[in-house]
Amino acid sequence: MKSEQIKKLCIAGLLCAVAVVGSMFSFPVFGSRCAPVQHTVNILCAVVLGPWYGVLTAFCASLIRNLMGLGSLMAFPGSMIGALLCGIAYWKTKNIPLTLIAEVLGTGILGGLCAWPVAILFMGKAAGDIAFYAYIVPFLISTAGGAIISAFLLAALKKTGLIKKAA
């Protein structure tokens, strides 16, 4: 049992590092930087590790990115809600397409909506006014890109036999 936990922790650490390094590869959309690698990591965590490791990985990656100046406070609600939703979707259904949709809805819609109070609380009223309207669309674009990348990665991993339980 302990060996399985150590293996999951190591995979989570590696995926966290991938998310942090991957955040350097971003593109601007409206007033936001879109980094689809975080969403790819969320989905891989959901399938390989489960929802709780996914949320922990998303939190750690967001924290490290913020400490290094590579991200904003908006990374927390978006990545963590998306990781939780897609992790639960895969845990309950073992359905990859549903997992991809859950990540897009969790990060794009719910994460975008949760960015609004976070922006007001930590960044001031002016940032909050912009966040309510300007973060849902960029979050959706970023997470859709990450979901597409994940679909290809999961298909490749399934073909190689590394992920046997993926539907």
Biotite code that builds the C-alpha atoms (Angstrom):
import biotite.structure as struc

atoms = struc.array([
    struc.Atom([0.000, 0.000, 0.000], chain_id="A", res_id=1, res_name="MET", atom_name="CA", element="C"),
    struc.Atom([2.776, 2.433, 0.915], chain_id="A", res_id=2, res_name="LYS", atom_name="CA", element="C"),
    struc.Atom([4.567, 1.717, -2.363], chain_id="A", res_id=3, res_name="SER", atom_name="CA", element="C"),
    struc.Atom([1.439, 2.681, -4.335], chain_id="A", res_id=4, res_name="GLU", atom_name="CA", element="C"),
    struc.Atom([1.172, 5.973, -2.427], chain_id="A", res_id=5, res_name="GLN", atom_name="CA", element="C"),
    struc.Atom([4.841, 6.762, -3.069], chain_id="A", res_id=6, res_name="ILE", atom_name="CA", element="C"),
    struc.Atom([4.360, 6.005, -6.775], chain_id="A", res_id=7, res_name="LYS", atom_name="CA", element="C"),
    struc.Atom([1.333, 8.313, -6.952], chain_id="A", res_id=8, res_name="LYS", atom_name="CA", element="C"),
    struc.Atom([3.184, 11.070, -5.092], chain_id="A", res_id=9, res_name="LEU", atom_name="CA", element="C"),
    struc.Atom([6.131, 10.816, -7.499], chain_id="A", res_id=10, res_name="CYS", atom_name="CA", element="C"),
    struc.Atom([3.846, 10.972, -10.544], chain_id="A", res_id=11, res_name="ILE", atom_name="CA", element="C"),
    struc.Atom([2.021, 13.957, -9.019], chain_id="A", res_id=12, res_name="ALA", atom_name="CA", element="C"),
    struc.Atom([5.357, 15.705, -8.459], chain_id="A", res_id=13, res_name="GLY", atom_name="CA", element="C"),
    struc.Atom([6.439, 15.077, -12.038], chain_id="A", res_id=14, res_name="LEU", atom_name="CA", element="C"),
    struc.Atom([3.116, 16.317, -13.410], chain_id="A", res_id=15, res_name="LEU", atom_name="CA", element="C"),
    struc.Atom([3.355, 19.392, -11.181], chain_id="A", res_id=16, res_name="CYS", atom_name="CA", element="C"),
    struc.Atom([6.785, 20.118, -12.661], chain_id="A", res_id=17, res_name="ALA", atom_name="CA", element="C"),
    struc.Atom([5.395, 19.656, -16.170], chain_id="A", res_id=18, res_name="VAL", atom_name="CA", element="C"),
    struc.Atom([2.601, 22.141, -15.366], chain_id="A", res_id=19, res_name="ALA", atom_name="CA", element="C"),
    struc.Atom([5.064, 24.722, -14.014], chain_id="A", res_id=20, res_name="VAL", atom_name="CA", element="C"),
    struc.Atom([7.473, 24.407, -16.936], chain_id="A", res_id=21, res_name="VAL", atom_name="CA", element="C"),
    struc.Atom([4.559, 24.244, -19.363], chain_id="A", res_id=22, res_name="GLY", atom_name="CA", element="C"),
    struc.Atom([3.226, 27.548, -18.057], chain_id="A", res_id=23, res_name="SER", atom_name="CA", element="C"),
    struc.Atom([6.139, 29.228, -19.819], chain_id="A", res_id=24, res_name="MET", atom_name="CA", element="C"),
    struc.Atom([4.491, 28.206, -23.081], chain_id="A", res_id=25, res_name="PHE", atom_name="CA", element="C"),
    struc.Atom([1.437, 30.417, -23.192], chain_id="A", res_id=26, res_name="SER", atom_name="CA", element="C"),
    struc.Atom([-0.360, 32.675, -25.588], chain_id="A", res_id=27, res_name="PHE", atom_name="CA", element="C"),
    struc.Atom([-2.392, 35.824, -24.977], chain_id="A", res_id=28, res_name="PRO", atom_name="CA", element="C"),
    struc.Atom([-6.181, 35.775, -25.376], chain_id="A", res_id=29, res_name="VAL", atom_name="CA", element="C"),
    struc.Atom([-8.066, 38.974, -24.524], chain_id="A", res_id=30, res_name="PHE", atom_name="CA", element="C"),
    struc.Atom([-6.433, 40.130, -21.250], chain_id="A", res_id=31, res_name="GLY", atom_name="CA", element="C"),
    struc.Atom([-5.285, 36.711, -20.113], chain_id="A", res_id=32, res_name="SER", atom_name="CA", element="C"),
    struc.Atom([-2.381, 34.348, -20.670], chain_id="A", res_id=33, res_name="ARG", atom_name="CA", element="C"),
    struc.Atom([-3.647, 30.950, -21.749], chain_id="A", res_id=34, res_name="CYS", atom_name="CA", element="C"),
    struc.Atom([-1.488, 27.994, -20.769], chain_id="A", res_id=35, res_name="ALA", atom_name="CA", element="C"),
    struc.Atom([-3.085, 24.731, -21.943], chain_id="A", res_id=36, res_name="PRO", atom_name="CA", element="C"),
    struc.Atom([-0.432, 22.535, -20.311], chain_id="A", res_id=37, res_name="VAL", atom_name="CA", element="C"),
    struc.Atom([-2.039, 22.948, -16.860], chain_id="A", res_id=38, res_name="GLN", atom_name="CA", element="C"),
    struc.Atom([-5.312, 21.589, -18.218], chain_id="A", res_id=39, res_name="HIS", atom_name="CA", element="C"),
    struc.Atom([-3.516, 18.685, -19.849], chain_id="A", res_id=40, res_name="THR", atom_name="CA", element="C"),
    struc.Atom([-1.928, 17.913, -16.477], chain_id="A", res_id=41, res_name="VAL", atom_name="CA", element="C"),
    struc.Atom([-5.324, 18.135, -14.744], chain_id="A", res_id=42, res_name="ASN", atom_name="CA", element="C"),
    struc.Atom([-6.780, 15.521, -17.085], chain_id="A", res_id=43, res_name="ILE", atom_name="CA", element="C"),
    struc.Atom([-3.751, 13.230, -16.854], chain_id="A", res_id=44, res_name="LEU", atom_name="CA", element="C"),
    struc.Atom([-3.952, 13.447, -13.051], chain_id="A", res_id=45, res_name="CYS", atom_name="CA", element="C"),
    struc.Atom([-7.653, 12.605, -13.179], chain_id="A", res_id=46, res_name="ALA", atom_name="CA", element="C"),
    struc.Atom([-7.051, 9.471, -15.219], chain_id="A", res_id=47, res_name="VAL", atom_name="CA", element="C"),
    struc.Atom([-3.810, 8.272, -13.640], chain_id="A", res_id=48, res_name="VAL", atom_name="CA", element="C"),
    struc.Atom([-4.050, 9.467, -10.022], chain_id="A", res_id=49, res_name="LEU", atom_name="CA", element="C"),
    struc.Atom([-7.619, 10.434, -9.141], chain_id="A", res_id=50, res_name="GLY", atom_name="CA", element="C"),
    struc.Atom([-9.372, 13.637, -8.114], chain_id="A", res_id=51, res_name="PRO", atom_name="CA", element="C"),
    struc.Atom([-7.589, 14.422, -4.845], chain_id="A", res_id=52, res_name="TRP", atom_name="CA", element="C"),
    struc.Atom([-4.095, 14.100, -6.259], chain_id="A", res_id=53, res_name="TYR", atom_name="CA", element="C"),
    struc.Atom([-5.297, 16.191, -9.205], chain_id="A", res_id=54, res_name="GLY", atom_name="CA", element="C"),
    struc.Atom([-6.469, 19.017, -6.940], chain_id="A", res_id=55, res_name="VAL", atom_name="CA", element="C"),
    struc.Atom([-3.250, 18.835, -4.905], chain_id="A", res_id=56, res_name="LEU", atom_name="CA", element="C"),
    struc.Atom([-1.143, 18.910, -8.076], chain_id="A", res_id=57, res_name="THR", atom_name="CA", element="C"),
    struc.Atom([-3.128, 21.870, -9.456], chain_id="A", res_id=58, res_name="ALA", atom_name="CA", element="C"),
    struc.Atom([-2.718, 23.761, -6.164], chain_id="A", res_id=59, res_name="PHE", atom_name="CA", element="C"),
    struc.Atom([1.029, 23.104, -5.977], chain_id="A", res_id=60, res_name="CYS", atom_name="CA", element="C"),
    struc.Atom([1.575, 24.050, -9.622], chain_id="A", res_id=61, res_name="ALA", atom_name="CA", element="C"),
    struc.Atom([-0.438, 27.274, -9.171], chain_id="A", res_id=62, res_name="SER", atom_name="CA", element="C"),
    struc.Atom([1.475, 28.145, -6.012], chain_id="A", res_id=63, res_name="LEU", atom_name="CA", element="C"),
    struc.Atom([4.882, 27.530, -7.594], chain_id="A", res_id=64, res_name="ILE", atom_name="CA", element="C"),
    struc.Atom([3.903, 29.458, -10.739], chain_id="A", res_id=65, res_name="ARG", atom_name="CA", element="C"),
    struc.Atom([2.796, 32.414, -8.620], chain_id="A", res_id=66, res_name="ASN", atom_name="CA", element="C"),
    struc.Atom([5.932, 32.342, -6.479], chain_id="A", res_id=67, res_name="LEU", atom_name="CA", element="C"),
    struc.Atom([8.064, 32.317, -9.642], chain_id="A", res_id=68, res_name="MET", atom_name="CA", element="C"),
    struc.Atom([6.063, 35.118, -11.267], chain_id="A", res_id=69, res_name="GLY", atom_name="CA", element="C"),
    struc.Atom([4.792, 32.829, -14.030], chain_id="A", res_id=70, res_name="LEU", atom_name="CA", element="C"),
    struc.Atom([1.100, 33.009, -13.191], chain_id="A", res_id=71, res_name="GLY", atom_name="CA", element="C"),
    struc.Atom([-1.620, 35.046, -11.580], chain_id="A", res_id=72, res_name="SER", atom_name="CA", element="C"),
    struc.Atom([-3.973, 34.432, -8.682], chain_id="A", res_id=73, res_name="LEU", atom_name="CA", element="C"),
    struc.Atom([-6.578, 33.367, -11.253], chain_id="A", res_id=74, res_name="MET", atom_name="CA", element="C"),
    struc.Atom([-4.637, 30.115, -11.634], chain_id="A", res_id=75, res_name="ALA", atom_name="CA", element="C"),
    struc.Atom([-5.945, 28.817, -8.320], chain_id="A", res_id=76, res_name="PHE", atom_name="CA", element="C"),
    struc.Atom([-9.712, 28.714, -8.875], chain_id="A", res_id=77, res_name="PRO", atom_name="CA", element="C"),
    struc.Atom([-9.486, 27.673, -12.511], chain_id="A", res_id=78, res_name="GLY", atom_name="CA", element="C"),
    struc.Atom([-7.016, 24.839, -12.217], chain_id="A", res_id=79, res_name="SER", atom_name="CA", element="C"),
    struc.Atom([-8.272, 23.427, -8.923], chain_id="A", res_id=80, res_name="MET", atom_name="CA", element="C"),
    struc.Atom([-11.973, 23.403, -9.817], chain_id="A", res_id=81, res_name="ILE", atom_name="CA", element="C"),
    struc.Atom([-11.198, 21.896, -13.219], chain_id="A", res_id=82, res_name="GLY", atom_name="CA", element="C"),
    struc.Atom([-8.991, 19.223, -11.640], chain_id="A", res_id=83, res_name="ALA", atom_name="CA", element="C"),
    struc.Atom([-11.680, 18.334, -9.110], chain_id="A", res_id=84, res_name="LEU", atom_name="CA", element="C"),
    struc.Atom([-14.482, 18.109, -11.655], chain_id="A", res_id=85, res_name="LEU", atom_name="CA", element="C"),
    struc.Atom([-12.587, 16.060, -14.225], chain_id="A", res_id=86, res_name="CYS", atom_name="CA", element="C"),
    struc.Atom([-11.144, 13.859, -11.467], chain_id="A", res_id=87, res_name="GLY", atom_name="CA", element="C"),
    struc.Atom([-14.602, 13.076, -10.108], chain_id="A", res_id=88, res_name="ILE", atom_name="CA", element="C"),
    struc.Atom([-15.978, 12.560, -13.622], chain_id="A", res_id=89, res_name="ALA", atom_name="CA", element="C"),
    struc.Atom([-13.300, 9.986, -14.439], chain_id="A", res_id=90, res_name="TYR", atom_name="CA", element="C"),
    struc.Atom([-13.438, 8.358, -11.002], chain_id="A", res_id=91, res_name="TRP", atom_name="CA", element="C"),
    struc.Atom([-17.191, 7.798, -11.252], chain_id="A", res_id=92, res_name="LYS", atom_name="CA", element="C"),
    struc.Atom([-17.556, 6.961, -14.973], chain_id="A", res_id=93, res_name="THR", atom_name="CA", element="C"),
    struc.Atom([-14.146, 5.952, -16.414], chain_id="A", res_id=94, res_name="LYS", atom_name="CA", element="C"),
    struc.Atom([-15.314, 7.879, -19.500], chain_id="A", res_id=95, res_name="ASN", atom_name="CA", element="C"),
    struc.Atom([-12.535, 9.890, -21.176], chain_id="A", res_id=96, res_name="ILE", atom_name="CA", element="C"),
    struc.Atom([-14.756, 12.197, -23.287], chain_id="A", res_id=97, res_name="PRO", atom_name="CA", element="C"),
    struc.Atom([-16.832, 13.065, -20.215], chain_id="A", res_id=98, res_name="LEU", atom_name="CA", element="C"),
    struc.Atom([-13.621, 13.726, -18.291], chain_id="A", res_id=99, res_name="THR", atom_name="CA", element="C"),
    struc.Atom([-12.446, 16.130, -21.004], chain_id="A", res_id=100, res_name="LEU", atom_name="CA", element="C"),
    struc.Atom([-15.795, 17.951, -20.958], chain_id="A", res_id=101, res_name="ILE", atom_name="CA", element="C"),
    struc.Atom([-15.718, 18.141, -17.148], chain_id="A", res_id=102, res_name="ALA", atom_name="CA", element="C"),
    struc.Atom([-12.295, 19.818, -17.276], chain_id="A", res_id=103, res_name="GLU", atom_name="CA", element="C"),
    struc.Atom([-13.520, 22.357, -19.839], chain_id="A", res_id=104, res_name="VAL", atom_name="CA", element="C"),
    struc.Atom([-16.681, 23.152, -17.862], chain_id="A", res_id=105, res_name="LEU", atom_name="CA", element="C"),
    struc.Atom([-14.922, 23.098, -14.489], chain_id="A", res_id=106, res_name="GLY", atom_name="CA", element="C"),
    struc.Atom([-12.092, 25.395, -15.479], chain_id="A", res_id=107, res_name="THR", atom_name="CA", element="C"),
    struc.Atom([-13.750, 27.391, -18.229], chain_id="A", res_id=108, res_name="GLY", atom_name="CA", element="C"),
    struc.Atom([-17.113, 28.162, -16.655], chain_id="A", res_id=109, res_name="ILE", atom_name="CA", element="C"),
    struc.Atom([-16.870, 27.531, -12.907], chain_id="A", res_id=110, res_name="LEU", atom_name="CA", element="C"),
    struc.Atom([-13.210, 28.548, -12.636], chain_id="A", res_id=111, res_name="GLY", atom_name="CA", element="C"),
    struc.Atom([-13.882, 31.660, -14.696], chain_id="A", res_id=112, res_name="GLY", atom_name="CA", element="C"),
    struc.Atom([-16.807, 32.603, -12.449], chain_id="A", res_id=113, res_name="LEU", atom_name="CA", element="C"),
    struc.Atom([-14.770, 31.944, -9.302], chain_id="A", res_id=114, res_name="CYS", atom_name="CA", element="C"),
    struc.Atom([-11.989, 34.159, -10.654], chain_id="A", res_id=115, res_name="ALA", atom_name="CA", element="C"),
    struc.Atom([-14.275, 37.154, -10.194], chain_id="A", res_id=116, res_name="TRP", atom_name="CA", element="C"),
    struc.Atom([-14.438, 37.156, -6.358], chain_id="A", res_id=117, res_name="PRO", atom_name="CA", element="C"),
    struc.Atom([-10.748, 36.184, -6.160], chain_id="A", res_id=118, res_name="VAL", atom_name="CA", element="C"),
    struc.Atom([-9.845, 39.156, -8.366], chain_id="A", res_id=119, res_name="ALA", atom_name="CA", element="C"),
    struc.Atom([-11.940, 41.544, -6.247], chain_id="A", res_id=120, res_name="ILE", atom_name="CA", element="C"),
    struc.Atom([-10.605, 40.189, -2.951], chain_id="A", res_id=121, res_name="LEU", atom_name="CA", element="C"),
    struc.Atom([-6.908, 40.127, -3.830], chain_id="A", res_id=122, res_name="PHE", atom_name="CA", element="C"),
    struc.Atom([-6.488, 42.436, -6.826], chain_id="A", res_id=123, res_name="MET", atom_name="CA", element="C"),
    struc.Atom([-9.048, 45.185, -6.223], chain_id="A", res_id=124, res_name="GLY", atom_name="CA", element="C"),
    struc.Atom([-12.408, 46.220, -7.631], chain_id="A", res_id=125, res_name="LYS", atom_name="CA", element="C"),
    struc.Atom([-11.054, 47.257, -11.049], chain_id="A", res_id=126, res_name="ALA", atom_name="CA", element="C"),
    struc.Atom([-9.524, 43.834, -11.651], chain_id="A", res_id=127, res_name="ALA", atom_name="CA", element="C"),
    struc.Atom([-12.723, 42.187, -10.454], chain_id="A", res_id=128, res_name="GLY", atom_name="CA", element="C"),
    struc.Atom([-14.820, 44.143, -12.937], chain_id="A", res_id=129, res_name="ASP", atom_name="CA", element="C"),
    struc.Atom([-12.596, 42.946, -15.765], chain_id="A", res_id=130, res_name="ILE", atom_name="CA", element="C"),
    struc.Atom([-12.346, 39.364, -14.474], chain_id="A", res_id=131, res_name="ALA", atom_name="CA", element="C"),
    struc.Atom([-16.079, 38.702, -14.507], chain_id="A", res_id=132, res_name="PHE", atom_name="CA", element="C"),
    struc.Atom([-16.311, 39.388, -18.239], chain_id="A", res_id=133, res_name="TYR", atom_name="CA", element="C"),
    struc.Atom([-12.808, 38.684, -19.469], chain_id="A", res_id=134, res_name="ALA", atom_name="CA", element="C"),
    struc.Atom([-11.752, 35.420, -17.833], chain_id="A", res_id=135, res_name="TYR", atom_name="CA", element="C"),
    struc.Atom([-14.458, 32.961, -18.845], chain_id="A", res_id=136, res_name="ILE", atom_name="CA", element="C"),
    struc.Atom([-13.637, 33.115, -22.571], chain_id="A", res_id=137, res_name="VAL", atom_name="CA", element="C"),
    struc.Atom([-9.834, 32.885, -22.133], chain_id="A", res_id=138, res_name="PRO", atom_name="CA", element="C"),
    struc.Atom([-10.246, 30.087, -19.567], chain_id="A", res_id=139, res_name="PHE", atom_name="CA", element="C"),
    struc.Atom([-12.486, 28.217, -22.024], chain_id="A", res_id=140, res_name="LEU", atom_name="CA", element="C"),
    struc.Atom([-9.983, 28.610, -24.867], chain_id="A", res_id=141, res_name="ILE", atom_name="CA", element="C"),
    struc.Atom([-7.068, 27.523, -22.704], chain_id="A", res_id=142, res_name="SER", atom_name="CA", element="C"),
    struc.Atom([-8.831, 24.521, -21.212], chain_id="A", res_id=143, res_name="THR", atom_name="CA", element="C"),
    struc.Atom([-10.217, 23.403, -24.587], chain_id="A", res_id=144, res_name="ALA", atom_name="CA", element="C"),
    struc.Atom([-6.660, 23.402, -25.946], chain_id="A", res_id=145, res_name="GLY", atom_name="CA", element="C"),
    struc.Atom([-5.488, 21.370, -22.961], chain_id="A", res_id=146, res_name="GLY", atom_name="CA", element="C"),
    struc.Atom([-8.371, 18.916, -23.394], chain_id="A", res_id=147, res_name="ALA", atom_name="CA", element="C"),
    struc.Atom([-7.480, 18.364, -27.057], chain_id="A", res_id=148, res_name="ILE", atom_name="CA", element="C"),
    struc.Atom([-3.818, 17.770, -26.178], chain_id="A", res_id=149, res_name="ILE", atom_name="CA", element="C"),
    struc.Atom([-4.925, 15.351, -23.422], chain_id="A", res_id=150, res_name="SER", atom_name="CA", element="C"),
    struc.Atom([-7.157, 13.404, -25.775], chain_id="A", res_id=151, res_name="ALA", atom_name="CA", element="C"),
    struc.Atom([-4.184, 12.716, -28.057], chain_id="A", res_id=152, res_name="PHE", atom_name="CA", element="C"),
    struc.Atom([-1.865, 11.885, -25.141], chain_id="A", res_id=153, res_name="LEU", atom_name="CA", element="C"),
    struc.Atom([-4.363, 9.516, -23.523], chain_id="A", res_id=154, res_name="LEU", atom_name="CA", element="C"),
    struc.Atom([-5.009, 7.761, -26.843], chain_id="A", res_id=155, res_name="ALA", atom_name="CA", element="C"),
    struc.Atom([-1.264, 7.283, -27.306], chain_id="A", res_id=156, res_name="ALA", atom_name="CA", element="C"),
    struc.Atom([-0.792, 6.059, -23.728], chain_id="A", res_id=157, res_name="LEU", atom_name="CA", element="C"),
    struc.Atom([-3.683, 3.629, -24.139], chain_id="A", res_id=158, res_name="LYS", atom_name="CA", element="C"),
    struc.Atom([-2.161, 2.231, -27.362], chain_id="A", res_id=159, res_name="LYS", atom_name="CA", element="C"),
    struc.Atom([1.169, 1.620, -25.634], chain_id="A", res_id=160, res_name="THR", atom_name="CA", element="C"),
    struc.Atom([-0.594, -0.118, -22.762], chain_id="A", res_id=161, res_name="GLY", atom_name="CA", element="C"),
    struc.Atom([0.599, 2.334, -20.118], chain_id="A", res_id=162, res_name="LEU", atom_name="CA", element="C"),
    struc.Atom([-3.001, 3.195, -19.324], chain_id="A", res_id=163, res_name="ILE", atom_name="CA", element="C"),
    struc.Atom([-5.024, 0.012, -19.366], chain_id="A", res_id=164, res_name="LYS", atom_name="CA", element="C"),
    struc.Atom([-8.050, 1.241, -17.457], chain_id="A", res_id=165, res_name="LYS", atom_name="CA", element="C"),
    struc.Atom([-8.718, 4.256, -19.715], chain_id="A", res_id=166, res_name="ALA", atom_name="CA", element="C"),
    struc.Atom([-12.014, 3.915, -21.567], chain_id="A", res_id=167, res_name="ALA", atom_name="CA", element="C"),
])
